[in-house]
Amino acid sequence: MEINIQNNSNGLTASLVGRLDTPAAVSAQKDFQPLIENADKTIVLDCTHLEYISSSGLRLFLAVRKEAQLKNGKVIIENINEEIRKVFMMTGFFNLFDIK
């Protein structure tokens, strides 16, 4: 799992590459820290190259969303594949996030 975070004019964009399974989510927790620290801005999670997400990965997304709500920020998820879209639909996450 690889996470590349870039600053932009509105906030941060995190590009996720690979599989966000349980072991990867544990190690990615520290990589998500800049997103949580800047949750008062717009956070874009670019999932163009995200192949899979587990429940542990979903919890990371939820932690960023929760912090953004507290700080009046915004979380946008972009470019999810069909498999991840199905996971979001089944878990109700599709209604929790701004998905583009």
N, C-alpha and C positions, 0 to 999 in steps of 0.2 A: 504494500500500500504506500502510495506516495501522495503527499499533500503539498501543493505549491500555493503560497499565499502572496498576493500582490495588492499593494495599495492602489486605489484609484480615486478620482475626485469625489465620489460619494461615500466611499468606505473601503471595504476589502472584498476581494474575490479569491475564493479558495477553489483551486482545480484539484479534483480527486481522481486518482489514477489507480486502477487495480481493484482488488476485492476488499471491501470493508467488512470482513468477517470478525468473529469474536476476538481472536488473538490480535488482529490488526487494529481493532477498535481500542483495545487496552493500550497499545503503544501510541495510537493516534490521539489519545486523550490530551497529551501534552502539546501536540501539534495544533489542536483546536483552541488552545489557550488564548492566542492572539485574537481569535474571533470573539471569544467570550469577553475579553478585555475591551474590545471595540464594538460591543453590541449596541452602543448608542447610535451607531451609523448603519448604513445599509450593508448587509453581508450577503454576498452572492456565493452560493455553493454550485459550482459548475461540475456537473456529473457526466459530461461528455464521455469521459474515459473510465467511469465507474462501472465495473462489471457486475457487482453483487453487493448487497447490503444485508447484514444480519440484524437481529434485534438489538445487539450491542451497538451497532452502527447507527441504528435509528435513535437510540438513546442519546448519542452524541449530537445528532441533528436537533433533537428535542431540547437538549441543554442549551444550545445556542439560541433556539427560539425563545425559550423561557427567559434567558438573560436579556434578549432583545426586547421582549415585552416589558420587562422591568425598567429598562433604560430608554424606552420609546424609540427603539431601533426597528429595523425591518430585516427579515430573512427571505431571500428569493432563491429558489432552487431551479436551476436551468438544465435542460438537455438530459433528462433521465431516459434510459432505454425502456423498452416495453416490459421487461421482467421486473425492473425496479418500480415502474409505474403500477404494476399489478400488486406488488408488496405494499406500496403506499395506499392503494385502494382498499386492500383487505384489512389493513391495520387502522384505517381512518386518518392516516397522516396526510392524505391528499387534501383533506378539508382543513388541515392545520397550517399549511404552508401556501405561499404564493408560488405556484409552479408554472414555469414558462417553457 
